[in-house]
Amino acid sequence: MGRPATKPTALRDGYYIEVRNKNQKSGIKIVRETKQQLEMAIDEYKKTKDVTVLGKLKDGKMEPIPGLSN
């Protein structure tokens, strides 16, 4: 057992959503490669979970996704 990491993890380029159980504070980030895959994931998770669209990560910067809202 080592000590915990102090450097934040680098996120991959792609489309991000945050999925959490209803009435919870913390959730998990899910990445998809294409916008179409992201839309399919949103449709799948929104039935039972709260879904927040975070945006598109490109070169370390999060950009909003046109046409998608929470």
Buried (B, 14 or more C-beta within 10 A) or exposed (E): EEEEEEEEEEEEEBBBBBBBEEEEEEBEEBBBEEBEEBBEBBEEBEEEBBBEBBBBBEEEEEEEBEEBEE
